[in-house]
Amino acid sequence: MPAIRIDDPADPRLSDYRDLTDVALRRVTEPAEGLYIAESAKVIARALAAGHRPRSLLVQEKWRSDAEDLAPDAPVYVVSDAVAEELTGYAIHRGALAAMHRPALRTVADVIAGARLVLILEDIVDHTNVGAAFRAAAGLGADAVLVTPRCADPLYRRSVRVSMGTVFQVPWTRLPEGRGGPWVASREVFRDAGIHLAALALADGAVPLDVFAADRPERVALVLGTEGDGLSRRAIDTADTVVTIPMAGGVDSLNVASAAAVALWALR
């Protein structure tokens, strides 16, 4: 498909890329319209390798040939730097953007089938932390990632970029909301799968991570909570074991993505 030069940022063909820096807007419109935005040739290539389909690509002239090679069957919109910045809200330096069709979410039972190590993210609102946690999951051998209904979107542009596209290689889905919240709705699924829920939290009687890792259950799901308050009371009460990372220097906890990496490494 030949590349298409567009000089008007108001052109309706570019609507998928409009106002990419408006987080509140994109959080609503992208899932509703069945799309997400992939940024950079490397990330787009990983999305394509995972079987995701592009709706279109947006590139500056100097990246045109690379984009045409990436997705020869999708329209490639070529714009100037000024048009790209006015359209998206920021200066694009990573070569290309792609509007991708959002794949349908799988069931929790399907995603965790056969998994020995699962990462669960509860209500994490920072897209950077979500992306970093996915990268840790991919690099340290997690078989699946689950996110709660209020967790930030793993397919939001910043999450995908920080994950370096690894969000496409680790199976993931959202826990169902259900009556009483996601833990009530999903507890039987974990029990039926024989998965031990290990909640990372500061709590009296919590088991040190190294002690837990020394005699780890065969199938484990690590549960990590939001940046400020940590895990909810419901998540802790649902867990089979509460685990803590021993700290020094007067520091009580790590950033959630760092904690995920440490715990995944210990249980790899």
C-alpha positions in Angstrom: 0.0 0.0 0.0 1.6 3.3 -1.0 2.4 5.9 1.6 0.0 8.9 1.9 1.3 12.4 2.5 -0.9 14.5 4.8 -0.2 18.1 5.6 -3.3 19.0 7.6 -3.3 17.8 11.3 -7.1 18.1 11.3 -7.4 15.4 8.6 -9.9 12.8 9.9 -7.6 9.9 8.8 -5.2 11.0 11.6 -7.9 10.9 14.3 -6.3 7.8 16.1 -3.2 9.9 16.8 -4.8 13.1 18.1 -4.0 14.3 21.6 -1.8 11.4 22.6 -0.6 13.3 25.7 -4.1 13.6 27.1 -4.0 10.6 29.5 -7.6 10.9 30.7 -9.0 11.1 27.2 -6.9 8.2 25.8 -7.7 6.0 28.8 -11.4 6.2 27.7 -11.2 6.4 24.0 -8.6 3.8 23.1 -10.3 0.8 24.7 -13.7 2.1 23.6 -12.5 2.3 20.0 -10.6 -1.0 20.1 -7.2 0.4 19.6 -3.9 1.2 21.2 -0.8 3.1 20.1 2.6 1.5 19.6 5.6 3.8 19.5 9.0 3.0 17.8 9.9 0.5 15.1 11.1 -2.0 17.7 7.9 -1.9 19.7 5.7 -2.1 16.5 7.7 -5.0 15.3 7.1 -6.9 18.6 3.4 -6.2 18.4 3.3 -7.5 14.8 5.3 -10.6 15.9 2.7 -11.2 18.6 0.0 -11.3 15.9 -1.5 -7.9 16.5 -2.8 -6.1 13.5 -2.1 -2.4 12.6 -4.8 0.0 11.5 -2.3 2.5 10.2 1.2 4.0 10.8 2.2 7.6 11.3 5.8 8.6 10.4 7.9 11.5 9.4 9.5 11.4 6.0 12.9 10.1 7.1 11.3 7.0 8.6 9.0 6.3 5.6 10.8 3.3 4.1 11.2 1.6 7.5 7.5 1.9 8.2 6.5 0.6 4.8 8.7 -2.5 5.4 7.2 -3.0 8.9 3.6 -3.2 7.8 3.2 -3.3 4.0 -0.6 -3.9 4.1 -1.5 -1.0 6.4 -1.8 2.7 5.3 1.3 4.7 6.2 0.6 8.4 6.8 3.6 10.6 6.2 3.7 14.0 8.0 6.1 16.8 8.7 7.6 17.2 12.2 5.4 20.2 12.8 2.2 18.4 11.8 3.2 15.4 14.0 3.8 17.6 17.0 0.6 19.6 16.6 -1.4 16.4 16.1 -0.1 14.3 18.9 0.9 16.9 21.4 4.6 16.1 21.6 7.7 15.8 19.4 8.1 12.3 18.0 11.7 11.1 18.1 11.2 7.3 17.9 10.6 6.9 14.2 7.0 5.8 14.0 3.7 5.4 15.7 1.1 2.7 14.9 -2.5 2.5 15.7 -3.1 -1.1 16.5 -6.2 -3.2 16.8 -6.6 -4.1 20.5 -6.9 -7.9 20.9 -9.7 -9.4 22.9 -8.9 -10.2 26.5 -8.7 -13.8 27.5 -10.2 -15.3 30.6 -8.1 -15.6 33.8 -8.4 -19.4 33.7 -7.0 -19.5 30.2 -4.1 -17.1 30.9 -2.9 -18.9 34.1 -3.4 -22.5 32.7 0.0 -24.2 33.2 1.6 -21.1 34.7 4.1 -21.7 37.6 4.9 -18.0 38.3 2.3 -15.2 37.9 2.5 -11.5 38.7 -0.7 -9.7 39.8 -0.9 -5.9 39.8 -3.6 -4.4 42.0 -4.8 -0.8 41.1 -1.4 0.5 40.0 -2.2 3.8 38.4 1.2 4.9 37.0 1.7 3.7 33.5 5.5 3.7 33.8 5.3 1.3 36.8 3.0 -1.0 34.9 5.4 -1.1 31.9 8.4 -1.6 34.1 6.6 -4.5 35.9 5.8 -6.2 32.6 9.4 -5.8 31.6 10.5 -7.5 34.8 7.9 -10.2 34.3 9.2 -11.0 30.8 12.9 -10.8 31.7 12.6 -12.8 35.0 10.4 -15.7 33.8 6.9 -14.9 34.8 4.4 -17.0 32.8 1.5 -14.5 33.0 0.5 -11.1 34.4 -3.0 -10.2 35.7 -4.2 -6.7 36.4 -7.2 -5.5 38.4 -10.0 -3.6 36.8 -8.7 -0.2 38.2 -5.1 -0.9 37.2 -3.6 1.4 34.5 -3.8 0.1 30.9 -0.8 -2.1 30.0 -1.5 -1.1 26.3 -1.3 2.6 27.0 1.5 4.1 24.9 3.8 4.9 27.9 3.3 1.4 29.4 4.1 -0.2 26.1 7.2 2.0 25.6 8.6 1.4 29.1 8.0 -2.3 28.8 10.1 -2.2 25.5 7.2 -4.1 23.9 7.4 -7.0 26.3 3.8 -6.4 27.2 3.1 -8.3 23.9 5.1 -11.4 24.8 3.8 -12.1 28.4 0.2 -13.5 28.4 -2.0 -11.1 30.5 -5.6 -10.2 31.2 -7.7 -8.3 33.7 -9.4 -9.8 36.7 -13.2 -9.6 36.5 -14.9 -7.0 38.7 -17.7 -9.2 39.9 -19.8 -8.7 43.1 -17.5 -8.0 46.0 -14.6 -7.0 43.7 -12.0 -8.9 41.7 -10.7 -11.0 44.6 -14.1 -12.5 45.4 -14.7 -13.1 41.7 -11.4 -14.8 41.1 -10.4 -16.6 44.2 -12.0 -19.9 43.1 -10.1 -19.7 39.8 -6.8 -19.6 41.6 -7.8 -22.3 44.0 -8.9 -24.6 41.2 -5.6 -24.0 39.4 -3.6 -24.8 42.5 -2.0 -21.4 42.5 -0.7 -20.1 45.9 -1.4 -16.3 46.3 1.6 -14.5 47.9 0.8 -10.9 48.8 3.8 -8.6 49.1 3.0 -6.3 52.0 4.3 -4.8 55.2 2.4 -6.7 57.9 2.9 -8.3 61.2 3.9 -11.9 60.8 4.8 -11.5 57.1 7.3 -14.2 55.9 10.6 -12.8 54.6 11.0 -13.3 50.8 14.1 -15.5 51.1 12.4 -17.8 53.6 9.3 -18.1 51.3 11.5 -18.7 48.2 13.5 -21.5 49.9 10.3 -23.6 50.1 8.2 -22.0 47.5 4.9 -23.7 46.4 5.0 -25.2 42.9 2.6 -22.6 41.5 2.8 -19.0 42.9 1.1 -15.7 42.1 2.8 -12.6 43.5 0.4 -9.8 44.3 1.6 -6.2 44.4 -0.4 -3.2 45.3 -0.7 0.5 44.3 2.1 3.0 44.7 0.8 4.8 47.7 -1.2 2.5 50.0 0.0 -0.8 48.8 -2.3 -3.8 48.7 -6.0 -3.5 49.7 -7.2 -5.3 52.8 -9.3 -7.6 50.6 -6.2 -8.6 48.6 -4.2 -9.4 51.8 -7.1 -11.3 53.4 -7.5 -13.4 50.2 -3.8 -14.3 50.0 -2.5 -17.6 51.2 0.8 -16.0 52.5 1.9 -12.5 53.2 5.5 -12.0 52.1 7.9 -9.1 52.7 11.2 -8.1 51.2 13.7 -7.5 54.1 15.0 -3.9 53.9 17.9 -2.0 55.4 19.0 1.6 55.9 15.7 2.7 57.4 13.9 2.2 54.1 10.6 0.4 54.5 9.7 -0.6 50.9 10.7 -0.4 47.2 9.1 1.1 44.2 6.4 -1.4 43.1 8.2 -2.3 39.8 11.5 -2.8 41.7 9.7 -4.9 44.2 8.2 -7.0 41.4 11.7 -7.5 39.9 13.2 -8.6 43.3 10.4 -11.0 44.1 10.3 -12.5 40.6 14.1 -13.0 40.7 13.9 -14.8 44.0 11.2 -17.1 42.8 12.4 -17.7 39.2 
